[in-house]
Amino acid sequence: MAISIRLDRMLVERKMTLVELSKRVGATPVNLSKLKAGKVSGVRFSTLDAICEALDCQPGDIIVYSKEDPQNPDLMPSAIEETSSSDMATVGKKTGKSYKDASNPSSS
């Protein structure tokens, strides 16, 4: 994912624990821990607002977007652009379907 959560950095900068933040925000430490680890698919604006208020920061200090994800080189745009039809043939070998069959489910 090209979106990174930097809650841990803000906590260190503010010299605050996750438990203290959870008390100020009104969210469980478990949920904030999942957010900090990037294990969530979304966050409510009300939660983000409360986090920003507690940490005296902007949403961009916590949530950062980058086009390339150094954590997962397979998701980097340069890696995706380099995918060729020969790479798609590999999909056919693994699934037993040709590229056309794999992209057209009605042909099964």
C-alpha positions in Angstrom: 0.0 0.0 0.0 1.3 3.4 -0.9 -0.4 5.0 2.1 1.7 4.9 5.3 0.6 5.5 8.9 3.1 7.4 10.9 1.3 7.4 14.2 4.3 5.9 16.0 6.5 8.9 15.0 4.0 11.4 16.3 3.7 9.5 19.6 7.5 9.6 20.0 7.6 13.3 19.0 4.9 14.1 21.5 6.3 11.8 24.2 2.9 10.1 24.5 2.0 6.4 24.9 -0.6 4.6 22.9 -2.6 4.0 26.1 -2.5 7.7 26.9 -3.6 8.6 23.4 -6.4 6.0 23.5 -7.8 7.7 26.7 -7.7 11.1 25.1 -9.2 10.0 21.9 -11.8 7.6 23.3 -10.7 4.6 21.2 -9.4 1.3 22.5 -5.6 0.7 22.6 -6.1 -2.3 20.4 -7.8 -0.3 17.6 -5.1 2.4 17.8 -2.5 -0.3 17.7 -4.0 -1.7 14.5 -4.1 1.8 13.0 -0.4 2.3 14.0 0.6 -1.0 12.4 -1.4 -0.2 9.2 -3.7 -3.1 9.7 -6.9 -1.2 9.1 -8.6 -0.4 5.8 -10.0 2.9 6.9 -10.4 5.4 9.7 -13.3 7.6 10.6 -12.9 11.3 10.3 -14.1 11.8 13.9 -11.3 9.4 15.1 -8.7 11.2 12.9 -9.9 14.5 14.2 -9.6 13.4 17.8 -6.1 12.0 17.2 -5.0 15.2 15.6 -6.4 17.2 18.5 -4.7 15.0 21.1 -1.4 15.1 19.2 -1.7 18.7 18.1 -0.9 17.8 14.5 -2.4 17.7 11.0 -3.8 14.6 9.3 -0.8 14.8 6.9 1.5 14.3 9.8 -0.1 10.9 10.5 -1.2 9.7 7.0 1.4 9.9 4.2 1.0 9.0 0.5 3.8 8.0 -1.8 3.6 6.7 -5.3 6.2 4.0 -4.6 6.0 1.7 -1.6 9.5 0.7 -0.5 8.0 -1.9 1.8 6.5 -3.8 -1.1 8.4 -3.5 -4.4 5.8 -5.5 -6.2 3.3 -2.6 -5.8 5.7 0.0 -7.1 4.4 1.6 -10.3 7.6 0.8 -12.1 7.2 -2.9 -11.3 3.5 -2.9 -12.5 4.4 -1.1 -15.7 7.0 -3.7 -16.5 4.4 -6.5 -16.4 4.3 -7.9 -19.9 2.2 -10.4 -21.8 4.9 -13.1 -21.1 4.3 -12.5 -17.4 0.6 -13.0 -18.0 1.4 -16.3 -19.7 2.8 -17.4 -16.4 -0.6 -16.9 -14.9 -2.1 -19.2 -17.6 0.5 -21.9 -16.6 -0.5 -21.7 -13.0 -4.3 -21.6 -13.6 -4.5 -23.7 -16.7 -6.2 -20.9 -18.5 -4.9 -18.6 -21.2 -4.6 -14.9 -20.6 -7.8 -14.4 -22.6 -9.6 -17.1 -20.5 -8.3 -15.6 -17.3 -9.6 -12.1 -18.1 -13.0 -13.5 -19.4 -14.7 -15.5 -16.7 -17.6 -16.5 -18.9 -15.3 -18.7 -21.1 -15.0 -21.2 -18.2 
